[in-house]
Amino acid sequence: MQITEDIKYIGVNDHEIDLFEGQYVVPQGMAYNSYLVKDEKILVFDTVDRRFGDEWLANIKKEIQDAKIDYLVVQHMEPDHSANIARFAQTYPEAKIVASNQAFTMMKQFFGQEFADKCIGPVERRVVIKEGDTLTTGRHTFAFVAAPMVHWPEVMVTYDTTDKILFSADGFGKFGANDVVDPEGWDCEARRYYIGIVGKYGVNTQMLLKKAANLEIKKICPLHGPVLSTEEEIAHAIKQYNTWSSYAVETPGLLIAYTSVYGHTKEAALKLKELVLARGCPKVAVADLARDDQPEAVEDAFRYGALVLATTTYNMDIFPWMRHFIDHLTERNYQSRFVGFIENGSWAPNAMKVMKGMLEKSKNLTFAQNNVTIRGALDPVSTQQLTALAGELANLWKKA
């Protein structure tokens, strides 16, 4: 793939993977992106996952034949991008390794002291970069920008001042291989990727966006997903990242997330959906936390402005999948939302107290005044409570 006249895509597509990072279902596969700059000096941005080292090195060879490479820029040390540093260093012994000081420390951790001493130990082979440093390859001058905790501490992103390209590391990435057309477009899998992987670090992402606001950006080259090449794509992606990283509501609507042992709590969740739609709720998503994809449910919790949690009292606690879900929310700094509760407990309902307690340290949550307690199955009393909760939720759309 040609990015510009002298910048080429040399990444790979992974259709073998079932779970990215051991937890994210990726039915459309995954892309590990790498880029090559053919200038007076030749430069490569990042490597790829360990399993694709042969394919990646062949991609490089196809572009440069027997030419020597001058630089490998390591923007991010997560193994899906850094796993082939050792192979590269041995294949291209004259190439200098360009990375932050923290990234060099991590290389020792991942590849061992022997590799560090042999391949990156000589001072003349290491180029340690920090915020504000630049590197010139001839026509191109690359400026390095620190992006700590987006989403690892060593991350640097790189701006090509010549062609106005932002090499954004994991920023602006998405799930899915690049040779698959995503029928839902960029947003869906980019959102799930951002919230699942980067979501905790909204403040850090905001800091990076502020730096990027001062740059003229004509293309964004991330380490996962497609290159963003048009003015409209770039503006939209930056807008979405600003929304996601500021924890703002993206879409007016409601997520109802439930667990149900014998179907009664599910019945209440679906009844609530019916009631709020009848009262003008613009969008309702429903997630069965024991069966549906949890990261997608987490994505929806951050996307919409309201959340209702419905579960059973279980050993005087809550059903395990609900606890798991709330942990995912709080780990990612869930905030600035409206939250209601439905609990089911035949003899000693306690789920609402537990769920609310797990969320009480989250910022700017508004808890519903009308919540629902079911003692086994819906009855006239709990149905009335459900109707009152639907009415309180409806007021959110009226205010909007």
C-alpha positions as CSV (number, residue, x, y, z in Angstrom):
1,M,0.0,0.0,0.0
2,Q,1.3,3.4,-0.9
3,I,0.9,6.1,1.8
4,T,2.7,8.8,-0.1
5,E,5.3,8.7,-2.9
6,D,8.0,7.5,-0.5
7,I,6.1,6.1,2.4
8,K,4.9,2.5,2.1
9,Y,2.7,0.3,4.3
10,I,4.6,-2.9,5.2
11,G,2.2,-4.3,7.9
12,V,0.4,-7.6,8.1
13,N,-3.1,-8.9,8.6
14,D,-3.9,-11.6,11.2
15,H,-6.8,-13.9,10.5
16,E,-5.6,-16.6,12.9
17,I,-6.3,-14.7,16.1
18,D,-9.4,-15.4,18.2
19,L,-8.9,-13.1,21.2
20,F,-6.9,-9.9,21.0
21,E,-5.0,-9.3,24.3
22,G,-6.5,-12.6,25.5
23,Q,-10.0,-11.0,26.0
24,Y,-11.3,-9.1,23.0
25,V,-13.2,-11.1,20.3
26,V,-12.0,-10.0,16.9
27,P,-14.2,-11.7,14.2
28,Q,-12.7,-9.6,11.5
29,G,-9.1,-10.3,12.5
30,M,-6.4,-7.8,13.4
31,A,-3.9,-5.6,11.6
32,Y,-0.4,-5.0,12.9
33,N,0.8,-1.9,11.0
34,S,4.3,-1.0,10.1
35,Y,5.6,1.7,7.7
36,L,8.7,2.2,5.6
37,V,10.1,5.6,4.5
38,K,12.3,5.4,1.4
39,D,14.3,8.7,1.5
40,E,18.0,9.5,1.4
41,K,18.0,7.4,4.5
42,I,15.6,4.5,5.0
43,L,13.5,4.3,8.1
44,V,11.0,1.8,9.5
45,F,8.2,2.5,12.0
46,D,7.6,-0.3,14.4
47,T,7.6,-4.1,13.9
48,V,4.7,-6.6,14.1
49,D,3.4,-9.5,16.1
50,R,5.9,-12.3,16.7
51,R,4.0,-14.8,14.6
52,F,4.3,-12.6,11.5
53,G,8.0,-11.9,11.5
54,D,8.8,-13.8,8.3
55,E,6.0,-12.0,6.4
56,W,7.0,-8.6,7.7
57,L,10.7,-9.0,6.8
58,A,9.6,-10.2,3.4
59,N,7.5,-7.1,3.0
60,I,10.6,-5.0,3.8
61,K,12.8,-6.9,1.4
62,K,10.2,-6.5,-1.4
63,E,10.4,-2.7,-1.0
64,I,14.2,-2.2,-0.6
65,Q,15.8,-5.3,-2.0
66,D,19.4,-5.3,-0.7
67,A,19.5,-1.7,0.5
68,K,20.5,-1.0,4.0
69,I,18.1,0.4,6.6
70,D,19.3,3.4,8.6
71,Y,16.6,3.5,11.4
72,L,14.0,1.5,13.2
73,V,11.7,3.8,15.2
74,V,10.1,2.0,18.1
75,Q,7.0,4.1,19.2
76,H,5.4,1.5,21.4
77,M,6.8,-1.6,23.2
78,E,3.7,-3.7,23.5
79,P,4.6,-7.1,22.0
80,D,2.1,-7.0,19.1
81,H,4.3,-4.2,17.8
82,S,7.8,-4.8,19.2
83,A,8.2,-8.6,19.1
84,N,10.4,-8.5,16.0
85,I,12.9,-5.9,17.2
86,A,15.5,-8.6,17.9
87,R,15.1,-10.2,14.5
88,F,15.2,-6.8,12.8
89,A,18.4,-5.8,14.7
90,Q,20.1,-9.0,13.6
91,T,18.9,-8.8,10.0
92,Y,19.9,-5.2,9.6
93,P,22.9,-4.8,11.9
94,E,23.8,-1.3,10.6
95,A,20.3,0.1,11.5
96,K,20.1,2.4,14.5
97,I,17.2,1.8,17.0
98,V,15.3,5.0,17.8
99,A,13.2,4.9,20.9
100,S,12.5,6.6,24.3
101,N,14.7,5.8,27.2
102,Q,11.9,3.8,28.8
103,A,11.4,1.8,25.6
104,F,15.1,0.8,25.7
105,T,14.6,-0.4,29.3
106,M,11.7,-2.5,28.2
107,M,13.7,-4.1,25.4
108,K,16.0,-5.6,28.0
109,Q,12.9,-6.9,29.8
110,F,11.4,-8.5,26.7
111,F,14.6,-9.7,24.9
112,G,17.1,-10.1,27.7
113,Q,20.4,-8.6,28.7
114,E,22.4,-10.6,26.1
115,F,20.4,-9.1,23.2
116,A,20.6,-5.6,24.7
117,D,24.4,-5.9,25.0
118,K,24.9,-7.4,21.6
119,C,22.4,-5.6,19.5
120,I,21.4,-2.3,21.2
121,G,24.2,-2.1,23.7
122,P,26.6,0.0,21.7
123,V,25.9,3.6,22.2
124,E,26.3,4.4,18.6
125,R,23.4,2.1,17.7
126,R,21.0,3.7,20.1
127,V,19.2,7.0,19.4
128,V,17.3,8.0,22.6
129,I,14.5,10.4,21.8
130,K,12.3,12.6,23.9
131,E,9.6,15.2,23.4
132,G,10.6,17.8,20.9
133,D,13.5,15.8,19.3
134,T,13.6,15.5,15.5
135,L,15.2,13.1,13.0
136,T,15.9,13.9,9.4
137,T,16.1,11.3,6.6
138,G,16.6,13.7,3.7
139,R,13.4,15.2,2.4
140,H,11.6,14.2,5.6
141,T,11.9,15.6,9.1
142,F,10.2,13.7,11.9
143,A,9.3,15.3,15.2
144,F,8.7,13.1,18.2
145,V,5.9,13.8,20.6
146,A,5.6,12.0,24.0
147,A,2.3,10.3,24.6
148,P,2.7,8.6,28.0
149,M,-0.1,6.2,29.0
150,V,-1.8,6.2,25.6
151,H,-1.7,3.6,26.7
152,W,1.7,2.5,28.0
153,P,4.2,4.9,29.6
154,E,7.0,4.7,27.0
155,V,4.8,5.7,24.0
156,M,6.0,8.3,21.5
157,V,4.1,9.4,18.4
158,T,5.8,10.9,15.4
159,Y,4.9,13.8,13.1
160,D,6.2,14.0,9.6
161,T,6.6,17.7,9.2
162,T,7.1,17.3,5.4
163,D,4.1,15.3,4.4
164,K,2.0,16.3,7.5
165,I,1.5,12.7,8.6
166,L,0.9,11.6,12.2
167,F,2.2,8.2,13.1
168,S,-0.1,7.7,16.1
169,A,1.0,4.5,17.7
170,D,-2.1,2.8,19.3
171,G,-4.0,6.0,19.0
172,F,-6.8,6.0,16.4
173,G,-6.5,2.3,16.1
174,K,-9.4,-0.2,15.6
175,F,-10.1,-3.9,15.7
176,G,-10.2,-5.7,12.3
177,A,-7.8,-6.7,9.6
178,N,-7.1,-4.1,6.9
179,D,-8.1,-6.5,4.1
180,V,-11.6,-6.8,5.5
181,V,-14.3,-4.2,4.7
182,D,-16.0,-3.4,8.0
183,P,-19.8,-3.1,7.2
184,E,-20.2,-0.8,10.3
185,G,-17.5,1.6,9.2
186,W,-14.7,2.9,11.4
187,D,-16.6,4.0,14.6
188,C,-17.9,0.7,16.0
189,E,-14.7,-1.2,16.3
190,A,-12.6,1.9,16.9
191,R,-14.9,2.7,19.9
192,R,-14.7,-0.8,21.3
193,Y,-10.9,-0.7,20.9
194,Y,-10.5,2.7,22.5
195,I,-12.8,2.1,25.5
196,G,-11.5,-1.4,26.1
197,I,-7.8,-0.7,25.8
198,V,-7.2,3.0,26.3
199,G,-10.4,4.1,28.1
200,K,-8.9,4.4,31.6
201,Y,-6.5,7.1,30.3
202,G,-8.8,9.7,29.1
203,V,-6.8,12.6,30.7
204,N,-3.6,11.4,28.9
205,T,-5.5,11.1,25.6
206,Q,-6.8,14.6,26.0
207,M,-3.3,15.9,26.5
208,L,-2.2,14.2,23.3
209,L,-5.2,15.7,21.4
210,K,-4.2,19.2,22.6
211,K,-0.8,18.7,21.1
212,A,-2.2,17.3,17.9
213,A,-4.5,20.4,17.6
214,N,-1.5,22.5,16.8
215,L,-0.5,20.3,13.9
216,E,-1.7,20.2,10.3
217,I,-2.5,16.6,9.8
218,K,-3.2,15.2,6.3
219,K,-3.0,11.5,7.2
220,I,-3.1,9.4,10.4
221,C,-1.1,6.2,10.4
222,P,-2.0,4.1,13.4
223,L,-0.5,0.8,14.5
224,H,-3.9,-1.0,14.1
225,G,-6.6,-0.5,11.6
226,P,-6.8,1.6,8.4
227,V,-4.8,4.7,7.5
228,L,-7.1,7.8,7.8
229,S,-6.5,9.7,4.6
230,T,-9.2,12.3,4.0
231,E,-10.0,15.5,5.8
232,E,-13.4,14.2,6.7
233,E,-12.0,10.9,8.2
234,I,-9.4,12.7,10.2
235,A,-11.8,15.4,11.6
236,H,-14.3,12.7,12.5
237,A,-11.8,10.5,14.2
238,I,-10.4,13.4,16.3
239,K,-14.0,14.5,17.2
240,Q,-14.8,10.9,18.4
241,Y,-11.6,10.6,20.4
242,N,-12.3,13.9,22.0
243,T,-15.8,12.6,23.0
244,W,-14.5,9.3,24.2
245,S,-11.5,10.6,26.2
246,S,-13.6,13.3,27.9
247,Y,-16.2,10.7,29.0
248,A,-18.9,12.7,27.3
249,V,-22.1,11.2,26.1
250,E,-21.8,10.2,22.4
251,T,-25.3,9.0,21.7
252,P,-28.5,9.9,23.7
253,G,-29.9,6.6,24.9
254,L,-29.9,3.8,27.4
255,L,-28.0,0.5,28.0
256,I,-29.9,-2.1,30.1
257,A,-27.3,-4.7,31.3
258,Y,-28.6,-7.7,33.0
259,T,-27.9,-11.2,34.4
260,S,-30.8,-13.6,34.9
261,V,-30.8,-17.1,36.5
262,Y,-34.3,-18.3,35.7
263,G,-35.5,-15.6,33.3
264,H,-37.4,-13.3,35.7
265,T,-34.7,-10.5,35.8
266,K,-34.5,-10.8,32.0
267,E,-38.3,-10.3,31.8
268,A,-37.9,-7.1,33.9
269,A,-35.1,-5.8,31.7
270,L,-37.1,-6.4,28.5
271,K,-40.2,-4.8,30.1
272,L,-38.2,-1.7,30.9
273,K,-37.0,-1.5,27.3
274,E,-40.6,-1.6,26.2
275,L,-41.6,1.1,28.7
276,V,-38.8,3.6,27.9
277,L,-39.2,3.2,24.1
278,A,-42.9,4.1,24.6
279,R,-41.8,7.2,26.5
280,G,-39.5,8.5,23.7
281,C,-36.1,7.0,24.5
282,P,-34.1,7.5,21.2
283,K,-32.1,4.3,21.5
284,V,-32.1,1.3,23.9
285,A,-29.4,-1.4,23.9
286,V,-29.8,-4.6,26.0
287,A,-27.0,-6.8,27.0
288,D,-27.2,-10.3,28.6
289,L,-23.9,-10.1,30.5
290,A,-23.6,-13.9,30.8
291,R,-24.0,-14.5,27.0
292,D,-23.2,-11.3,25.1
293,D,-19.8,-9.9,24.4
294,Q,-18.8,-8.0,27.6
295,P,-16.4,-5.5,25.9
296,E,-19.3,-4.6,23.6
297,A,-21.5,-4.0,26.6
298,V,-18.8,-1.9,28.2
299,E,-18.6,0.1,24.9
300,D,-22.3,0.8,25.0
301,A,-22.2,1.8,28.7
302,F,-19.7,4.6,27.7
303,R,-21.5,5.4,24.5
304,Y,-25.0,6.2,26.0
305,G,-26.0,8.6,28.7
306,A,-27.9,6.2,30.9
307,L,-27.4,2.8,32.3
308,V,-29.7,0.4,34.2
309,L,-28.1,-2.6,35.9
310,A,-30.3,-5.6,36.6
311,T,-29.2,-8.6,38.5
312,T,-29.9,-11.1,41.2
313,T,-28.7,-11.3,44.8
314,Y,-26.2,-14.2,44.7
315,N,-24.7,-15.5,48.0
316,M,-25.6,-12.1,49.5
317,D,-23.5,-10.4,46.8
318,I,-24.3,-10.1,43.1
319,F,-24.2,-12.5,40.2
320,P,-20.5,-12.9,39.1
321,W,-20.9,-11.6,35.5
322,M,-22.5,-8.4,36.8
323,R,-19.6,-7.9,39.2
324,H,-17.2,-8.5,36.4
325,F,-19.0,-5.9,34.2
326,I,-19.0,-3.2,36.9
327,D,-15.3,-3.9,37.5
328,H,-14.7,-3.2,33.8
329,L,-16.6,0.1,34.1
330,T,-14.8,1.4,37.2
331,E,-11.4,0.3,35.8
332,R,-12.0,2.6,32.9
333,N,-13.1,5.6,34.9
334,Y,-16.8,5.3,34.2
335,Q,-18.4,8.7,35.0
336,S,-20.9,11.4,34.2
337,R,-23.8,9.1,33.5
338,F,-27.3,8.4,34.9
339,V,-27.5,4.9,36.6
340,G,-30.6,3.0,37.8
341,F,-30.9,-0.5,39.4
342,I,-33.1,-3.5,39.2
343,E,-32.5,-6.2,41.9
344,N,-34.0,-9.6,42.3
345,G,-33.9,-11.4,45.6
346,S,-36.5,-13.9,46.7
347,W,-35.9,-13.6,50.4
348,A,-33.1,-11.2,51.1
349,P,-32.5,-8.7,48.2
350,N,-29.1,-7.1,48.5
351,A,-27.9,-6.6,44.9
352,M,-28.8,-3.0,44.6
353,K,-26.7,-2.1,47.7
354,V,-23.7,-4.0,46.3
355,M,-24.0,-2.5,42.8
356,K,-24.3,1.0,44.1
357,G,-21.5,0.6,46.5
358,M,-19.2,-0.5,43.7
359,L,-20.0,2.6,41.7
360,E,-20.1,5.2,44.5
361,K,-16.5,6.3,44.0
362,S,-17.1,7.0,40.3
363,K,-17.2,10.6,39.3
364,N,-20.4,12.5,38.5
365,L,-22.8,9.7,38.5
366,T,-26.5,10.5,39.1
367,F,-28.3,7.6,40.7
368,A,-32.0,7.0,40.0
369,Q,-34.5,7.8,42.7
370,N,-36.9,5.1,41.4
371,N,-35.3,1.7,41.5
372,V,-36.8,-1.8,41.4
373,T,-36.9,-4.7,43.8
374,I,-38.3,-8.0,42.6
375,R,-38.9,-10.8,44.9
376,G,-38.9,-13.7,42.5
377,A,-41.0,-12.5,39.6
378,L,-42.6,-9.2,38.6
379,D,-45.8,-8.5,40.5
380,P,-48.0,-5.4,40.6
381,V,-45.7,-3.6,43.1
382,S,-42.4,-4.2,41.2
383,T,-44.1,-3.4,37.9
384,Q,-45.2,-0.1,39.3
385,Q,-41.6,0.5,40.4
386,L,-40.4,-0.4,36.9
387,T,-42.9,2.1,35.4
388,A,-41.6,4.8,37.8
389,L,-38.0,4.1,36.7
390,A,-39.1,4.4,33.1
391,G,-40.7,7.7,33.8
392,E,-37.6,9.0,35.5
393,L,-35.4,7.9,32.5
394,A,-37.9,9.6,30.1
395,N,-37.2,12.9,31.8
396,L,-33.6,12.6,30.6
397,W,-34.7,12.7,27.0
398,K,-37.1,15.6,27.6
399,K,-34.3,17.7,29.1
400,A,-32.0,16.9,26.2
